[in-house]
Amino acid sequence: QGNIERALASYTSLIRADQSLDDVIADLREATYHYSDNVQIWQHLGDAYLRANRTREAMEAYISAEKLLR
């Protein structure tokens, strides 16, 4: 709903607790379509993938974040 910082703080808690990772990943993937230039969203998506043992997808998300930093 537009409050990205608050949403990311909530997702951080869920990711760290290994809770609802499939839902978190789906939400963050959706967010990347609307805010494709937001590095934090890509980093959080990478973190969620990593916690879900989806290493390849995590690396892809981290690479997308890195590209935005250049």
CYANA upper distance limits for C-alpha pairs under 8 A (distance plus 0.5 A):
  3 ASN  CA      7 ALA  CA      6.84
  4 ILE  CA      8 LEU  CA      6.51
  5 GLU  CA      9 ALA  CA      6.75
  6 ARG  CA     10 SER  CA      6.91
  7 ALA  CA     11 TYR  CA      6.70
  8 LEU  CA     12 THR  CA      6.48
  8 LEU  CA     41 ILE  CA      7.88
  8 LEU  CA     44 HIS  CA      7.99
  9 ALA  CA     13 SER  CA      7.05
 10 SER  CA     14 LEU  CA      6.97
 11 TYR  CA     15 ILE  CA      6.47
 11 TYR  CA     24 VAL  CA      7.09
 11 TYR  CA     44 HIS  CA      8.21
 12 THR  CA     16 ARG  CA      6.60
 12 THR  CA     44 HIS  CA      7.75
 13 SER  CA     17 ALA  CA      6.70
 14 LEU  CA     18 ASP  CA      6.50
 14 LEU  CA     19 GLN  CA      5.53
 14 LEU  CA     20 SER  CA      7.24
 14 LEU  CA     21 LEU  CA      7.80
 14 LEU  CA     24 VAL  CA      8.21
 15 ILE  CA     19 GLN  CA      6.75
 15 ILE  CA     20 SER  CA      8.41
 15 ILE  CA     21 LEU  CA      7.02
 15 ILE  CA     24 VAL  CA      8.22
 15 ILE  CA     47 ASP  CA      7.69
 15 ILE  CA     48 ALA  CA      6.16
 15 ILE  CA     51 ARG  CA      7.43
 18 ASP  CA     51 ARG  CA      7.17
 18 ASP  CA     52 ALA  CA      8.28
 20 SER  CA     24 VAL  CA      6.63
 21 LEU  CA     25 ILE  CA      6.43
 21 LEU  CA     48 ALA  CA      6.80
 21 LEU  CA     49 TYR  CA      8.44
 21 LEU  CA     51 ARG  CA      8.29
 21 LEU  CA     52 ALA  CA      7.10
 22 ASP  CA     26 ALA  CA      6.69
 23 ASP  CA     27 ASP  CA      6.63
 24 VAL  CA     28 LEU  CA      6.56
 24 VAL  CA     48 ALA  CA      7.61
 25 ILE  CA     29 ARG  CA      6.45
 25 ILE  CA     45 LEU  CA      6.69
 25 ILE  CA     48 ALA  CA      6.72
 25 ILE  CA     49 TYR  CA      7.51
 26 ALA  CA     30 GLU  CA      6.72
 27 ASP  CA     31 ALA  CA      6.69
 28 LEU  CA     32 THR  CA      6.76
 28 LEU  CA     41 ILE  CA      7.04
 28 LEU  CA     42 TRP  CA      8.29
 28 LEU  CA     44 HIS  CA      8.09
 28 LEU  CA     45 LEU  CA      6.31
 29 ARG  CA     33 TYR  CA      7.46
 29 ARG  CA     45 LEU  CA      7.57
 30 GLU  CA     34 HIS  CA      7.46
 31 ALA  CA     35 TYR  CA      6.28
 31 ALA  CA     36 SER  CA      7.96
 31 ALA  CA     41 ILE  CA      7.71
 32 THR  CA     36 SER  CA      5.04
 32 THR  CA     37 ASP  CA      8.28
 32 THR  CA     38 ASN  CA      8.06
 32 THR  CA     41 ILE  CA      7.23
 32 THR  CA     42 TRP  CA      7.48
 35 TYR  CA     41 ILE  CA      8.44
 37 ASP  CA     68 LEU  CA      7.14
 38 ASN  CA     42 TRP  CA      7.29
 38 ASN  CA     65 ALA  CA      8.35
 38 ASN  CA     68 LEU  CA      8.41
 39 VAL  CA     43 GLN  CA      6.70
 39 VAL  CA     64 SER  CA      8.50
 39 VAL  CA     65 ALA  CA      5.40
 39 VAL  CA     66 GLU  CA      8.25
 39 VAL  CA     68 LEU  CA      6.92
 39 VAL  CA     69 LEU  CA      7.96
 40 GLN  CA     44 HIS  CA      6.55
 40 GLN  CA     65 ALA  CA      8.01
 41 ILE  CA     45 LEU  CA      6.59
 42 TRP  CA     46 GLY  CA      6.70
 42 TRP  CA     61 ALA  CA      5.94
 42 TRP  CA     62 TYR  CA      6.96
 42 TRP  CA     64 SER  CA      7.15
 42 TRP  CA     65 ALA  CA      5.81
 43 GLN  CA     47 ASP  CA      6.72
 43 GLN  CA     61 ALA  CA      7.13
 43 GLN  CA     62 TYR  CA      6.28
 43 GLN  CA     65 ALA  CA      6.61
 44 HIS  CA     48 ALA  CA      6.64
 45 LEU  CA     49 TYR  CA      6.67
 45 LEU  CA     58 ALA  CA      7.62
 45 LEU  CA     61 ALA  CA      6.82
 46 GLY  CA     50 LEU  CA      6.58
 46 GLY  CA     57 GLU  CA      7.64
 46 GLY  CA     58 ALA  CA      4.60
 46 GLY  CA     59 MET  CA      7.16
 46 GLY  CA     60 GLU  CA      8.07
 46 GLY  CA     61 ALA  CA      5.42
 46 GLY  CA     62 TYR  CA      6.06
 47 ASP  CA     51 ARG  CA      6.72
 47 ASP  CA     58 ALA  CA      7.18
 48 ALA  CA     52 ALA  CA      6.71
 48 ALA  CA     58 ALA  CA      8.08
 49 TYR  CA     53 ASN  CA      6.79
 49 TYR  CA     54 ARG  CA      5.47
 49 TYR  CA     55 THR  CA      7.07
 49 TYR  CA     57 GLU  CA      6.78
 49 TYR  CA     58 ALA  CA      5.40
 50 LEU  CA     54 ARG  CA      5.98
 50 LEU  CA     55 THR  CA      5.94
 50 LEU  CA     57 GLU  CA      8.47
 50 LEU  CA     58 ALA  CA      5.91
 54 ARG  CA     58 ALA  CA      6.68
 55 THR  CA     59 MET  CA      6.68
 56 ARG  CA     60 GLU  CA      6.87
 57 GLU  CA     61 ALA  CA      6.75
 58 ALA  CA     62 TYR  CA      6.69
 59 MET  CA     63 ILE  CA      6.51
 60 GLU  CA     64 SER  CA      6.73
 61 ALA  CA     65 ALA  CA      6.84
 62 TYR  CA     66 GLU  CA      6.63
 63 ILE  CA     67 LYS  CA      6.66
 64 SER  CA     68 LEU  CA      7.09
 65 ALA  CA     69 LEU  CA      7.16
 66 GLU  CA     70 ARG  CA      7.30
